[in-house]
């Protein structure tokens, strides 16, 4: 019987180890996923000529653009590890995406209507959508009062495909299979291979279910400076510190697709450097520092590396995820006041990524999920 609709209970999202991954151990199910959006755009060039009003052909001159983004609740960094981020605190957070490679594949599995994917049995029908040669283009973390901490990740990909099938195997976990959606970046040909993945089985028992806004700690060492260079007019710390309502970290990785004659797809999607990340903070204003913008900008520069630290803890108090933004600058500070509402302040900080192994500047991350396996199991 045909499905009437598809809702979240019937979908699961996998990420592959690389674009040629085929074995079950090289495909990891992402957890706490809240949304997934994907699609493609084909740009064509019309061919017209004298003597004909309508075009005689419409040719594809540029490779199609496949867009893919999804969001999930933050936990202990397990999703970040599976996606290729570094959560060891020994390299840049996005070090795995700064090097030239062929990207990764993603797969969206859909079970029968009304059935959870985590309860799929033997010989059950499914559909599988593959996103091939996906490259990270943006990573954003949203933290706010009254909402669970969430990450949103965006990718640019080269290809998309879909298949229908039935689960296989004689015992749990059963397997789903499908054609690889990836292409060879050198010649643009589809990689002729079959992938396999185990049916979903993560029911939420491993790691924290989610993190609470009350367990978020923001630290601004060396920024509570008043008239000091890069100081703020707002008091950020201590008993006079402002009351944070929301914060977000945005890490865009704009890319340039490098093409060549003879290939239908880019042979590389390289990151545009330098990479500038931002952190935005909205807070209820408390106390003001004694400061003066003219004095703040009158300095001659400093070698001091200013830092912002974001910590996320479980309800037991154990730290599970931490970001350190090193080499930050204060880019803007805006105040808002009106009748009937609290006076608020919005601050924007900027940080530029360093080299892959540079841990003194950029964004460094550590997560307790580093000890948990993702591939090869």
Secondary structure, 3 states (H helix, E strand, C coil): CCCCCCCHHHEEEEEECCCCCCCHHHEEECCCEEEEEEEEECCEEEECCCCCCCCCEEEECCCCEEEEEEEEECCCCHHHHHHCCCCECCCCCCHHHHCCCCCEEEEEEECCCCCCHHHCCCCCEEEEEEEEEEEEEEEEEEEECCCCCEEEEEEEECEEEEEEEECECCCCCCEEEEECCCECCCCCCECCCEEEEECCCCCCCCCCCCCCHHHEEEECCCCCCCCCCCCCCECCCHHHCCEEEEEEEEEECCEEEECCCCCCCCCEEEECCCCEEEEEEEEECCCECCCCHHHHCCCCCCCCCCEEEEEEECCCCCEEEEEEEECCEEEEEEEECCCCCCCEEEEEEEEECCCCCCCCCEEEEEEHHHHCCCCCC
